Protein backbone atom coordinates (compact mmCIF):
# COMPACT_ATOMS: atom_id res chain seq x y z
CA UNK A 1 0.00 0.00 0.00
CA UNK A 2 2.75 2.45 0.79
CA UNK A 3 4.63 4.35 -1.88
CA UNK A 4 8.41 3.88 -1.55
CA UNK A 5 9.05 7.46 -2.75
CA UNK A 6 6.58 9.05 -0.36
CA UNK A 7 7.74 10.34 3.01
CA UNK A 8 4.74 9.52 5.19
CA UNK A 9 6.21 11.43 8.13
CA UNK A 10 5.99 14.78 6.34
CA UNK A 11 3.29 13.78 3.85
CA UNK A 12 1.00 11.17 5.43
CA UNK A 13 -1.85 9.56 3.53
CA UNK A 14 -5.36 10.81 4.26
CA UNK A 15 -8.62 8.88 4.05
CA UNK A 16 -9.83 10.87 1.06
CA UNK A 17 -6.54 10.51 -0.78
CA UNK A 18 -6.48 6.75 -0.16
CA UNK A 19 -10.01 6.32 -1.53
CA UNK A 20 -9.15 8.39 -4.62
CA UNK A 21 -6.03 6.28 -5.22
CA UNK A 22 -7.89 2.99 -4.80
CA UNK A 23 -10.64 4.09 -7.18
CA UNK A 24 -8.27 5.62 -9.74
CA UNK A 25 -5.96 2.63 -9.72
CA UNK A 26 -8.50 -0.16 -9.94
CA UNK A 27 -7.02 -2.49 -12.49
CA UNK A 28 -3.42 -1.97 -11.33
CA UNK A 29 -3.77 -4.28 -8.33
CA UNK A 30 -4.18 -1.57 -5.67
CA UNK A 31 -7.51 -3.05 -4.57
CA UNK A 32 -6.02 -6.54 -4.52
CA UNK A 33 -3.17 -5.30 -2.30
CA UNK A 34 -5.66 -3.55 -0.02
CA UNK A 35 -7.69 -6.75 0.45
CA UNK A 36 -4.54 -8.74 1.21
CA UNK A 37 -3.41 -6.15 3.78
CA UNK A 38 -6.78 -6.34 5.53
CA UNK A 39 -6.71 -10.14 5.35
CA UNK A 40 -3.31 -10.12 7.07
CA UNK A 41 -4.92 -8.26 9.98
CA UNK A 42 -7.46 -11.06 10.51
CA UNK A 43 -6.62 -13.75 13.06
CA UNK A 44 -5.99 -17.29 11.80
CA UNK A 45 -9.35 -18.51 13.13
CA UNK A 46 -11.14 -15.60 11.43
CA UNK A 47 -9.51 -16.45 8.11
CA UNK A 48 -10.48 -20.12 8.44
CA UNK A 49 -14.08 -19.41 9.41
CA UNK A 50 -14.53 -16.33 7.16
CA UNK A 51 -16.17 -14.58 10.13
CA UNK A 52 -15.06 -11.90 12.55
CA UNK A 53 -14.57 -13.65 15.87
CA UNK A 54 -12.75 -10.89 17.74
CA UNK A 55 -13.84 -7.30 18.23
CA UNK A 56 -10.33 -5.88 17.91
CA UNK A 57 -10.77 -3.25 15.20
CA UNK A 58 -8.40 -5.10 12.88
CA UNK A 59 -9.16 -6.73 9.57
CA UNK A 60 -12.66 -7.04 8.20
CA UNK A 61 -15.81 -6.02 10.04
CA UNK A 62 -18.38 -8.71 10.78
CA UNK A 63 -20.49 -7.50 7.86
CA UNK A 64 -17.60 -7.74 5.38
CA UNK A 65 -15.74 -10.73 6.81
CA UNK A 66 -16.97 -13.34 4.34
CA UNK A 67 -16.61 -11.22 1.20
CA UNK A 68 -13.39 -9.58 2.34
CA UNK A 69 -11.78 -12.87 3.28
CA UNK A 70 -12.68 -14.41 -0.08
CA UNK A 71 -11.34 -11.37 -1.94
CA UNK A 72 -8.19 -11.28 0.18
CA UNK A 73 -7.46 -14.99 -0.25
CA UNK A 74 -8.04 -14.79 -4.00
CA UNK A 75 -5.71 -11.80 -4.35
CA UNK A 76 -3.12 -13.32 -2.00
CA UNK A 77 -3.01 -16.38 -4.24
CA UNK A 78 -2.33 -14.26 -7.34
CA UNK A 79 -5.85 -13.61 -8.61
CA UNK A 80 -6.79 -10.33 -10.24
CA UNK A 81 -10.19 -8.69 -9.84
CA UNK A 82 -12.54 -8.14 -12.74
CA UNK A 83 -14.97 -5.21 -12.76
CA UNK A 84 -17.52 -6.80 -10.39
CA UNK A 85 -14.88 -7.87 -7.87
CA UNK A 86 -13.21 -4.45 -8.09
CA UNK A 87 -16.52 -2.84 -7.15
CA UNK A 88 -16.94 -5.23 -4.21
CA UNK A 89 -13.37 -4.68 -3.07
CA UNK A 90 -13.80 -0.90 -3.26
CA UNK A 91 -16.98 -1.13 -1.15
CA UNK A 92 -15.04 -3.12 1.48
CA UNK A 93 -12.06 -0.73 1.28
CA UNK A 94 -14.32 2.30 1.85
CA UNK A 95 -15.46 0.86 5.18
CA UNK A 96 -11.92 -0.07 6.22
CA UNK A 97 -10.07 2.94 4.81
CA UNK A 98 -8.85 3.98 8.26
CA UNK A 99 -6.88 0.76 8.59
CA UNK A 100 -5.51 1.11 5.05
CA UNK A 101 -4.31 4.64 5.81
CA UNK A 102 -2.70 3.38 9.02
CA UNK A 103 -0.88 0.66 7.08
CA UNK A 104 0.21 3.04 4.31
CA UNK A 105 1.55 5.48 6.89
CA UNK A 106 3.65 2.74 8.47
CA UNK A 107 1.36 2.01 11.39
CA UNK A 108 1.35 -1.76 11.17
CA UNK A 109 0.49 -4.62 8.91
Rosetta blueprint (number, residue, H / E / L):
1 X L
2 X L
3 X L
4 X L
5 X L
6 X L
7 X L
8 X L
9 X L
10 X L
11 X L
12 X L
13 X L
14 X L
15 X H
16 X H
17 X H
18 X H
19 X H
20 X H
21 X H
22 X H
23 X H
24 X H
25 X L
26 X L
27 X L
28 X L
29 X L
30 X H
31 X H
32 X H
33 X H
34 X H
35 X H
36 X H
37 X H
38 X H
39 X H
40 X H
41 X L
42 X L
43 X L
44 X H
45 X H
46 X H
47 X H
48 X H
49 X H
50 X L
51 X L
52 X L
53 X L
54 X L
55 X L
56 X L
57 X L
58 X L
59 X L
60 X L
61 X L
62 X L
63 X L
64 X L
65 X H
66 X H
67 X H
68 X H
69 X H
70 X H
71 X H
72 X H
73 X H
74 X H
75 X H
76 X H
77 X L
78 X L
79 X L
80 X L
81 X L
82 X L
83 X H
84 X H
85 X H
86 X H
87 X H
88 X H
89 X H
90 X H
91 X H
92 X H
93 X H
94 X H
95 X H
96 X L
97 X H
98 X H
99 X H
100 X H
101 X H
102 X H
103 X H
104 X H
105 X L
106 X L
107 X L
108 X L
109 X L
